[in-house]
Amino acid sequence: MTDYDGNVYETVLIGNQCWMKENLKVTHYRNGDPIPNVTDDAEWPYLTTGAYCNYLNDEFWVSYIGRLYNWHAVVDARGIAPVGWHVPTDEEWKQLEMYLGMSPTDADAEGWRGTDEGGKLKESETLSWNSPNTGATNESGFTALAAGWRYASFFGLGETARFWTTTEAVRNIAWERLLSYNSAQIRRTHPNDGHGLSLRCVRDITKYSNREDYICGDANSDGALNVSDAVFIVNHVFIGGPAPNSGCCVDCPPTVIDYDGNVYETVVIGDQCWMKENLKVTHYRNGDAIPNVTDWYDWFASTSGAYCNYGNYEGNSDVYGRLYNWYAVDDSRGLAPEGWHVPSDAEWKQLEIYLGMSQAGADDINWRGWGVGGKLKEAGTEHWTTPNEGATNESGFTALPGGVRIQYFESMFHAAEFWTSSLYDFNNYPWYRGLSAVSAAVDRLWEPKHSGLSVRCIKDQ
């Protein structure tokens, strides 16, 4: 998701809500008007119009913790959130909290409420949070950061995360949510409008939203199934009107857990629900251990399922997942979590065509569909080597360069290769998909079954 200034934000599906997982940093309203940057401490608390500031008035902090905004900016009619998004209401925050386990009674209360819901929202490291960062698991994927706040001065960096809602408690005093480094709960209180707090935005509820109460077939999003839906579809097919959302009813939970307890974020792409992280499981679905083969010759000569860590270093699996030979992919005991599977060659083609590749391109071999690979790769060079050609991660797939193992390890940071479950006719070799730091296309070719590649799983239909 991209704001007016071109800042790109990662998002996360929590329950039926799609949230930004980063703090807002925009400096313009949605119509292009600039939001004033007010640096004077004496002026800030008494403003009656919208304004933003950087923590300690230092641009250095913005890339990590975003900016701070007064409440006037939050409710300005010109809009501070990107198109299709909005600053959440108090009720939408309650919905989030109750999804994470808070009781309705606690959600309606003031002060510190709940048990561990705040911990589920906080970044689990101590990069932005002071120790002990009590109860922080980031189980939700929300990744709240301790960005502090401002009134007559700046306070709380490393100690608190404070977020505006759009809902007034009393006139000019709005509800907020506060998280602390020394609590796993969530505080609901109401500061006056002169405070500078962080902002998270939530996606508008439309036919493109992933909601349980969305009615499949409700093409025009009026909440009912009737003849107007048929008219909407005819208008799309014959006149070129708006398209119904093909993914409105995709069953895609925000996370999936493997046999070992590893939790993976997911993403809806078209009509498919994909894991957005590389697999790292060490057991088949029935609990049998997958052998970890470290010796290069044993790996090369293998004819049964095995996994390895790149470079035989366990630490690589945290970010890049593990590498598996195709025997593990094809094992009848099941490599993927329950209800999931390793995608077929046809399912990869479906993904590629959804992202803009032609049918002819999808059916071809070698590097095809320039730009489609860029839509799959994680943007930037934190994990990919430069130039990471064309990488936008527009799809949310977040492909990482976990490298490969044929006989020896090679191409970490430079290449991502993913198994399919399908065999190519030539010598019974399986199909794979490859991405490269120097290409925005997608490679479709085959590898020997003993090769070690990354695995992404897709949810059963």
Order of alpha helices (4+ residues) and beta strands (2+ residues): beta-beta-beta-alpha-beta-alpha-beta-alpha-alpha-beta-alpha-beta-beta-beta-beta-beta-beta-alpha-beta-beta-beta-alpha-beta-alpha-beta-alpha-beta-alpha-alpha-beta-alpha-beta-beta-beta-beta-beta-beta
